[in-house]
Amino acid sequence: MASQRSIFARAVIIVSVLALLASDCAAPKSERNFALGGANAKQVFVVHNKWHAAIVAKTADIGADEMPELVHFPGAEYVEISWGDADFFPAAEGGIGLALKAAFWSSGSVLHLVGFRGAVKETYGGAEIIEIGLSEQEFRRLIGFVSAEFQRKQPGRPATPRPGLFPQSRFFPANGKFNLLRTCNAWVAEAFSAAGLPVSPGFVFTAGNLAAQIKDFATVK
């Protein structure tokens, strides 16, 4: 879908700024042995276009108590989850000024959720898709990390939604602040690190940095 793919183009300015400002670091190589199989195995996807990365998971794998915000996506087979600056991410026109503000003076952050049906590969044509197999425990930890990032007024109740970039998407207030060293791509790395994968978020600035680390864990090489 063109609307799905357009989310990635919006991140070009801010990550270009960060890439120019950040030094080029290489993360240490990590090893992980996990034989995917059985009813408890879960599949997640990292989708990126070199600038912006998002996590995609099956809604059926996520409990309502884990992510009550899914109530806003009835009928969705998958949910795309990404994190970013509260001002730049939702902006209709995100210029260099907002990009620099996000990098150094962020006022907060948001989570962007997109619900959709259909094959992931067809939905994100043109983007790189990395499929990763997680054990039940790893998946629960990853979703637990994501869930804790929502700013909820009441425990167990959905965070307050705002219109998203597409009709089938919503923004939600999130914890933490975007900055030069904690980009949307580093946030995805943090989620996988929380799951228990040997990922180094401190070495992730761009989506390319992220992909270089998590490709080692892809179920399809």
Stockholm file with secondary structure:
# STOCKHOLM 1.0

chainA/1-221         MASQRSIFARAVIIVSVLALLASDCAAPKSERNFALGGANAKQVFVVHNKWHAAIVAKTADIGADEMPELVHFPGAEYVEISWGDADFFPAAEGGIGLALKAAFWSSGSVLHLVGFRGAVKETYGGAEIIEIGLSEQEFRRLIGFVSAEFQRKQPGRPATPRPGLFPQSRFFPANGKFNLLRTCNAWVAEAFSAAGLPVSPGFVFTAGNLAAQIKDFATVK
#=GR chainA/1-221 SS CHHHHHHHHTTHHHHHHHHHHSCCCCCCCCCCCCCCCSTTCEEEEEEECSSCEEEEEEGGGSCTTTCGGGGGSTTCSEEEEEEEETTTTTCSSCCHHHHHHHHHHCCCEEEEEEEECSCHHHHTTTSEEEEEEECHHHHHHHHHHHHHTBCCSSTTSCCCCEECSSTTEEEEEESSCCBTTBCHHHHHHHHHHHHTCCCCGGGCSSHHHHHHHHGGGBSCC
#=GC SS_cons         CHHHHHHHHTTHHHHHHHHHHSCCCCCCCCCCCCCCCSTTCEEEEEEECSSCEEEEEEGGGSCTTTCGGGGGSTTCSEEEEEEEETTTTTCSSCCHHHHHHHHHHCCCEEEEEEEECSCHHHHTTTSEEEEEEECHHHHHHHHHHHHHTBCCSSTTSCCCCEECSSTTEEEEEESSCCBTTBCHHHHHHHHHHHHTCCCCGGGCSSHHHHHHHHGGGBSCC
//
